[in-house]
């Protein structure tokens, strides 16, 4: 059953180069509609759309609270078929099973919009909106082509166009959102996107908390000059200090803490072989499971910038914070219930930290929320060859079914 | 006089953002035509165009040999008003003065095309063509938009279109060039584009040789992966080793030699904040006045790559040579004559090495060629605020005049 749903999703926007189904696009809409089609014959299940682009399949009416399962159907460019889709397909299966037994169960599926945040560099968009965690300024974000998120939201009929202030002439930031119902408890299944489960030989990972993510922009300002006639001691080369720091990033997480640190993007201007660069920048991302680990690495990065500065006289170095998502604990109640379900089914599970962000992290702000993983083959994700064992995919649906069945009985 | 010529050139394609007059463009053509206009009333001086886009203003006819002065009229984007233009304006003045005295003097001005090589990343284009130093494959070079140099040459009527091989279907590389005359001796005036003259308090720099330029591409191949879920020890991060090497470049020329080393361009793929890079590259350029200095730095760079490799397991590192222009001695005969002219005029000169490449470097392959500098204010060039003292600009024309006068008398 879960495989049928997954195949249906895969057929939307798939090619040899993988799945490309960006958030807040027509492709994402098509996938949401395909999910809603699972209940097209039900008179009680309603398709509810909100002001962020989320789609909810809700059994019954009213403010709830509901037992909710879900995930997302958007992807990165050339991504895989399971990231997000697994949790939605599993939720559909579980809700169908629950409704066969309890016609009036207060259960719902949440399909969160734009989890990947690829286009605007944000992420967890729809679930953050639901949790009241979208700042008023966020719709001012621009994509690579200079298109504003607010324009996309207005075009898709989700938000009104931003108006300009009469005094300043500038756009007035604004994001209006009212969650359509309350959540009694939330569970999400996801692929691990790493190798911890495979390496430990376990079939289920119970996420106790999701690591925090901090991003900074390292930036330098020097002066262009001729790469031949400017002696080394007279240069104000903006690239050398930035490159040197990027080369040393792995040292910042060595030994003392559990984090990972990455520079995925950097740039240099004017970018000509025989011109000394006057500008360089690098985006540094750090993830760690505790505030203490995060603070320690932030301190070390600051120190690295401070010691690099004096070695690059005449070059201005800056470390600008971009974002700071704090580590988030998941609901112990939901987690231990899923743990119990695994134990009863004879499935080996382990508790773990998620180094990737997931929608459950947003929901945890407003309701008890749990998150569990099944193993990713070779630990690969965000790639066309992302995959999981057939029996583990089925297991994800089974666990959600058992969990929802028990939660519903608790509420009824 | 020289200022009038310079003002005329400056008026072509100048704006607040400086001079943008790329090689092999209509703007360059306009500047060549403006230079030729200096002799529009002369019946003896002919405008000769060749198959590379160079323009020669030749007094008389036949294969020569001629006493030649020249430089270039193309610029980098947003460049200055003197780089190249000084040498052409000075040559025009000198030739006019010589012809006033010796109507039949075998003298000529060379205006070399596309010295900067900005569009196709080559350089000294026209003068290399004259010297037989353009390889048959060079017209296959592509600009940033994928336009081939061969297409530009064909469009401008300089070369025939490349034909495709009947067997392979591929373009057959081809560049046809015949120099229109022989050069008896060549002299070029240029701005220094550095601070050596100002720092030493001299008005003329006599270039004894031009430094060599070697370029390499450092390249790495790793594997993309999720920046959260991939532990540090399991990464095949392509950027960290490349950035680390770029950060260490200045150490490679420290102490032992006279060279300068620069990374002006680098890149990373896929270039997304939360994806571990699978590819990175950096262009490294080294300039030094002797083969020995060049070899020593090349050896150190190779060593740096060799010691960096083992610290980045699973990442393939390569050091690919792009180009190798060897240090070029200038004609001692021409240089000492210009030195003598300065001495007689009571102008302080100094012998020096040019760290920048100039057209005289190409001409030196086929004729005795000399090159001298006047000071650049604040050492600045390739920028809108590039400038020199008014009296030094005049001096450049005066020196060329005296040199040409003496050379012509030697030939006549």
Interface residues (C-beta under 8 A of the other chain):
Chain A: X118 X121 X192 X193 X194 X195 X211 X213 X215 X224 X225 X226 X227 X228 X229 X230 X231 X232 X234 X237 X239 X240 X241 X242 X243 X244 X245 X246 X247 X248 X249 X250 X253 X254 X260 X261 X262 X263 X264 X265 X266 X268 X270 X271 X272 X273 X274 X275 X276 X277 X282 X283 X285 X287 X354 X355 X356 X357 X379 X380 X381 X382 X383
Chain B: X118 X121 X192 X193 X194 X195 X211 X213 X215 X224 X225 X226 X227 X228 X229 X230 X231 X232 X234 X237 X239 X240 X241 X242 X243 X244 X245 X246 X247 X248 X249 X250 X253 X254 X260 X261 X262 X263 X264 X265 X266 X268 X270 X271 X272 X273 X274 X275 X276 X277 X282 X283 X285 X287 X354 X355 X356 X357 X379 X380 X381 X382 X383
